[in-house]
Amino acid sequence: MKIKKLVLGPLHTNCYLVIKENNCLIIDPASGASTIIEACKEYQVKGILVTHHHFDHIGALNELEKYYNLKHNTFNDNFGYEIIKTPGHASDSLTFYFKEEKVMFTGDFIFYHTCGRCDLETSSIKDMLNSLEKIKQFPDDIVVYPGHGKSTTLGEEKPLFIRYFN
């Protein structure tokens, strides 16, 4: 599996292309549908995944759904991922876990050395704490690809979770 990162839109949102053989998943189509389409031109786009529905993660969603004739967050077993509900930053937050590759796409749930804001309309500190507790059960060597900024590992982030429980 190969992962390409496109940084798009005014908030520098990470849009990921997950490529397996000649097939591709688009994760968080932030903005710039034409840029995403161009980056995917060599692949068969099999799905569009959205970690949550904040504007900076779905700016190109409608256009891409029409272009590829796909509905987002429709499970695609060709890639072998698990969907984990991780509310906190947003009530609809999802993490996409590719167990075989030890990779998670967390959107705005977990970032490098922090987690997502919990002061937005559908945010919840209680839900965030429950989601962090849930994600602690996963192996430390999983690479985390967040919605903004650089990647990290769960092992690097877990010791920092304690600050949210005080």
ZALUM-441776 format. One line per 4 residues: number of its first residue (from 1); for each residue z, x, y of C-alpha. Coordinates in pm, 1 decimal. Example, Ala and Ser with C-alpha at 12.3 -4.5 7.8 and 13.67 -1.06 7.14 Angstrom:
<atoms>
1	780.0/1230.0/-450.0 | 714.0/1367.0/-106.0 .
</atoms>
This chain:
<atoms>
1	0.0/0.0/0.0 | -91.2/125.3/345.2 | 68.3/9.9/672.4 | -103.3/27.3/1011.0 .
5	87.8/-50.0/1330.7 | -70.7/-196.6/1641.9 | 149.2/-213.6/1953.3 | 35.6/-517.6/2151.6 .
9	120.0/-731.4/2451.6 | 343.9/-692.5/2755.3 | 659.2/-645.3/2543.6 | 497.0/-380.1/2320.8 .
13	533.6/-587.7/2006.5 | 458.4/-426.8/1671.8 | 182.4/-604.4/1481.7 | 143.1/-466.4/1130.9 .
17	-153.5/-459.6/897.2 | -43.4/-431.8/535.6 | -333.3/-309.4/326.4 | -354.6/-313.0/-51.1 .
21	-687.5/-210.8/-201.0 | -936.2/-399.6/18.2 | -698.1/-684.4/106.5 | -489.8/-717.4/421.4 .
25	-194.8/-912.8/558.5 | -136.1/-941.4/931.7 | 231.9/-945.4/1030.0 | 331.6/-1073.2/1376.3 .
29	-1.6/-1119.5/1558.2 | 150.2/-1051.0/1899.0 | -156.4/-1077.1/2122.1 | -510.4/-948.7/2152.2 .
33	-679.3/-1137.8/1871.0 | -1000.3/-938.6/1918.9 | -808.0/-611.1/1877.6 | -652.8/-736.5/1553.8 .
37	-985.0/-868.7/1421.9 | -1149.2/-533.2/1497.1 | -868.0/-345.3/1317.4 | -913.6/-573.0/1013.5 .
41	-1293.8/-564.3/995.9 | -1303.4/-345.0/683.3 | -1062.4/-567.7/490.2 | -1033.8/-915.2/342.0 .
45	-754.9/-1082.3/540.3 | -550.0/-1276.4/286.0 | -262.6/-1394.5/501.2 | -83.0/-1400.3/833.8 .
49	294.3/-1361.9/832.7 | 520.7/-1440.6/1126.5 | 879.0/-1314.3/1136.0 | 974.2/-1569.8/1404.0 .
53	799.0/-1783.9/1660.2 | 889.7/-1618.7/1990.5 | 589.6/-1588.4/2222.9 | 562.9/-1211.1/2193.6 .
57	512.2/-1232.6/1815.6 | 256.9/-1515.7/1800.5 | 28.1/-1473.2/2102.0 | -283.3/-1433.9/1883.4 .
61	-169.1/-1661.7/1599.6 | -375.2/-1975.5/1672.9 | -693.8/-1779.4/1729.7 | -647.8/-1575.5/1410.2 .
65	-566.3/-1883.1/1201.3 | -894.7/-2039.0/1316.3 | -1096.6/-1719.1/1277.1 | -975.2/-1647.4/922.1 .
69	-924.2/-2013.0/825.2 | -565.5/-1939.5/718.7 | -227.6/-2095.9/780.2 | 52.9/-1853.1/859.7 .
73	348.5/-1793.5/627.6 | 162.7/-1923.2/324.0 | 287.3/-1713.0/31.5 | 36.5/-1464.0/-107.9 .
77	145.3/-1322.0/-444.0 | -128.9/-1052.9/-442.1 | 109.0/-845.9/-229.7 | 431.1/-916.2/-419.3 .
81	670.2/-975.4/-133.3 | 990.0/-1175.0/-104.3 | 1074.6/-1396.0/192.5 | 1434.9/-1361.1/310.4 .
85	1578.1/-1601.3/567.3 | 1754.1/-1390.1/830.6 | 1847.9/-1618.0/1122.2 | 2044.3/-1483.5/1415.5 .
89	1798.4/-1365.5/1678.0 | 1608.0/-1689.4/1618.1 | 1685.0/-1979.6/1386.7 | 1350.6/-1933.9/1207.6 .
93	1375.6/-1554.9/1156.8 | 1230.1/-1426.1/831.6 | 1224.1/-1081.5/675.0 | 937.3/-991.9/443.4 .
97	1050.8/-757.2/165.4 | 798.7/-561.5/-40.7 | 1029.0/-450.9/-323.9 | 784.3/-228.0/-510.8 .
101	709.6/-28.1/-195.8 | 1070.1/-44.6/-64.7 | 958.6/-182.2/271.5 | 1092.7/-462.1/495.2 .
105	933.9/-619.1/801.6 | 1227.7/-752.6/1001.3 | 1078.1/-875.5/1328.2 | 1357.6/-887.1/1586.0 .
109	1637.1/-907.3/1326.2 | 1694.3/-531.7/1281.7 | 1568.3/-252.6/1506.4 | 1628.6/120.9/1511.7 .
113	2006.5/148.3/1572.8 | 2055.1/-211.7/1682.7 | 1986.5/-573.7/1596.7 | 1819.3/-857.3/1782.3 .
117	1960.5/-1035.7/2083.8 | 2170.1/-1343.6/2017.0 | 2167.8/-1498.2/2364.9 | 1841.1/-1691.1/2337.0 .
121	1775.8/-2062.0/2283.0 | 1795.0/-2074.1/1900.7 | 2003.9/-1757.2/1856.4 | 2339.4/-1750.3/1683.6 .
125	2588.2/-1466.3/1655.7 | 2741.3/-1632.2/1349.2 | 2398.3/-1651.3/1180.4 | 2326.9/-1289.2/1274.8 .
129	2651.4/-1173.1/1115.1 | 2573.0/-1369.9/797.5 | 2219.4/-1224.1/787.6 | 2348.5/-868.7/834.5 .
133	2599.4/-927.6/553.9 | 2317.1/-1053.4/330.8 | 2085.1/-760.4/406.8 | 2362.4/-505.6/333.7 .
137	2317.6/-586.3/-36.3 | 1971.6/-425.3/-40.0 | 1914.4/-54.0/-120.1 | 1962.1/209.0/150.5 .
141	1621.1/369.8/95.6 | 1426.4/65.6/215.6 | 1211.5/144.5/520.6 | 1256.7/-111.1/798.6 .
145	955.2/-193.8/1016.5 | 1089.0/-381.6/1321.3 | 918.7/-604.8/1576.3 | 951.4/-341.4/1849.6 .
149	1001.3/34.4/1848.3 | 1010.7/281.8/1564.8 | 1089.2/231.7/1198.1 | 1418.7/322.5/1032.9 .
153	1591.8/280.4/696.9 | 1857.7/35.5/587.7 | 2079.9/329.8/497.1 | 2068.2/455.1/854.7 .
157	2136.9/108.7/998.3 | 2410.6/-25.4/767.3 | 2692.8/192.3/907.2 | 2607.3/58.6/1254.2 .
161	2648.1/-305.5/1146.1 | 3026.4/-272.9/1173.3 | 3009.9/-283.0/1553.6 | 2882.1/-641.8/1535.7 .
165	3182.0/-755.5/1330.4 | 3445.9/-650.7/1585.4 .
</atoms>
